[in-house]
Amino acid sequence: MVSEQKNSELLIKTAEPVVKPAEPVVESVLLDGSSPLSSTAVESLLTELGIASNTVSHEPMRTVEDSKKFRDGVPGGYSKNLFLRNKKGKMWLVTLHEDRQIDLRELGNCIEAGRVSFASSDRLMKYLGVIPGAVTPLAVANDHSQQVQLVIDQQLLALDPLHFHPCDNTKTTTLKADGLLRFLESCNHPPQLLDLGPLHSG
């Protein structure tokens, strides 16, 4: 009995720690082999287009919850951005008000996409040049072949000002709705405006 106990203790002491496999690293390269735009390049594009904007740096904001925690009560419109695909491989970037509640089946019907699911991080980088947690409508500037259809919650555009990551979740760019639309037009990505009705609290 004593021998068995010692053996058990030895096994416990010498057991290898459980190491979770590392998540695959996604190379920062677009589908055409070029590099995605940096936040500075996005800001420069806005300036070249004469679109008034302001960019601030902050701790990484990967989720809506992070944004609400760190924004310090700054008013305006904040979003959640869903990068979706259907079975045929067609892709959508859907920018919704951060508090909009809608399931994917309903959303797929609204955008006439059929059944949709979240696209992979690899596809996200290839077509929009961003990582999960940094998704933004401004990223369509990286979609050179216009493969991604942009859809925007109409109720979000009614707010002023609007706040989005400039392809970097350690920064937030603030601009007006008409400035956003001008930027998207310049990138050959005029958005489909989606009227989902009023937001329901709770």
Secondary structure, DSSP 4 states (H G I P E B T S, - for coil): -HHHHHHHHHHHHHPPPP-PPPPPPPPS--TTSPPPPPHHHHHHHHHHTT--EEEEE-S---SHHHHHHHSTT--SB-EEEEEEEETT--EEEEEEETT----HHHHHHHTT--SEEEPPHHHHHHHH---TT---GGGGGG-TT--EEEEEEHHHHTSSSEEE-SS-TTEEEEE-HHHHHHHHHHTT-PPEEE---S----
